[in-house]
Amino acid sequence: MDELFSPIVVGDIAGYFIGSLIKWILHFAFIIGIFVFLFFQMTYTDVINFNLDELIATMERYADVLSRLGFTVLASNSPFVGSFVVGFVLALRR
């Protein structure tokens, strides 16, 4: 039963589903691009108010927290990351 939930199996499954999701989203990339263009156009013409400075500050705070974790987290999760990449590539090639 422990082999069923090992980091390698979970990484493969997660990578496969994320790869499939990205492949599905790429089919709609043109439509998503139109919505992004319209969003930025409305922001530029002040139809909507979007605070880019606050978004950047929030992203920097998250990056600072993640950078403190550093290489230790990556090294301790290397079986998961490796199998995630394998599942991801398999889903994209399907």
C-alpha positions as semicolon CSV with decimal commas, in nm:
position;residue;x (nm);y (nm);z (nm)
1;M;0,000;0,000;0,000
2;D;0,292;0,236;0,064
3;E;0,407;0,198;-0,297
4;L;0,073;0,335;-0,415
5;F;0,131;0,675;-0,255
6;S;0,506;0,701;-0,303
7;P;0,639;1,037;-0,430
8;I;0,725;0,878;-0,763
9;V;0,372;0,751;-0,832
10;V;0,211;1,073;-0,711
11;G;0,457;1,277;-0,920
12;D;0,380;1,075;-1,232
13;I;0,006;1,116;-1,187
14;A;0,030;1,486;-1,101
15;G;0,264;1,555;-1,393
16;Y;0,037;1,370;-1,634
17;F;-0,272;1,563;-1,525
18;I;-0,095;1,901;-1,527
19;G;0,047;1,824;-1,873
20;S;-0,299;1,728;-1,999
21;L;-0,443;2,048;-1,852
22;I;-0,179;2,263;-2,019
23;K;-0,236;2,087;-2,349
24;W;-0,611;2,151;-2,316
25;I;-0,549;2,518;-2,233
26;L;-0,318;2,558;-2,533
27;H;-0,607;2,464;-2,759
28;F;-0,781;2,776;-2,634
29;A;-0,474;3,001;-2,641
30;F;-0,619;3,232;-2,908
31;I;-0,938;3,291;-2,708
32;I;-0,738;3,343;-2,388
33;G;-0,514;3,590;-2,575
34;I;-0,817;3,790;-2,687
35;F;-0,943;3,814;-2,328
36;V;-0,601;3,920;-2,202
37;F;-0,580;4,184;-2,475
38;L;-0,927;4,316;-2,388
39;F;-0,838;4,320;-2,018
40;F;-0,524;4,527;-2,076
41;Q;-0,708;4,754;-2,320
42;M;-0,976;4,825;-2,059
43;T;-0,704;4,886;-1,800
44;Y;-0,525;5,126;-2,034
45;T;-0,842;5,323;-2,107
46;D;-0,933;5,331;-1,734
47;V;-1,253;5,134;-1,780
48;I;-1,132;4,911;-1,497
49;N;-0,876;4,979;-1,228
50;F;-0,593;4,726;-1,200
51;N;-0,316;4,792;-0,949
52;L;-0,009;4,638;-1,111
53;D;0,223;4,770;-0,839
54;E;0,034;4,577;-0,572
55;L;0,043;4,261;-0,783
56;I;0,419;4,293;-0,828
57;A;0,469;4,356;-0,455
58;T;0,266;4,045;-0,370
59;M;0,464;3,835;-0,615
60;E;0,790;3,963;-0,465
61;R;0,673;3,867;-0,116
62;Y;0,593;3,515;-0,233
63;A;0,927;3,492;-0,414
64;D;1,110;3,596;-0,095
65;V;0,934;3,324;0,106
66;L;1,006;3,061;-0,157
67;S;1,369;3,166;-0,196
68;R;1,426;3,114;0,178
69;L;1,321;2,752;0,136
70;G;1,579;2,721;-0,138
71;F;1,761;2,410;-0,247
72;T;1,666;2,206;0,060
73;V;1,306;2,166;-0,046
74;L;1,404;2,088;-0,404
75;A;1,656;1,826;-0,294
76;S;1,419;1,663;-0,048
77;N;1,146;1,640;-0,314
78;S;1,367;1,528;-0,603
79;P;1,187;1,192;-0,655
80;F;0,856;1,376;-0,686
81;V;1,000;1,643;-0,916
82;G;1,169;1,388;-1,140
83;S;0,860;1,173;-1,179
84;F;0,645;1,486;-1,223
85;V;0,857;1,584;-1,523
86;V;0,824;1,236;-1,673
87;G;0,444;1,240;-1,637
88;F;0,429;1,596;-1,770
89;V;0,627;1,507;-2,083
90;L;0,420;1,194;-2,142
91;A;0,099;1,397;-2,127
92;L;0,229;1,660;-2,367
93;R;0,345;1,397;-2,618
94;R;0,012;1,213;-2,608
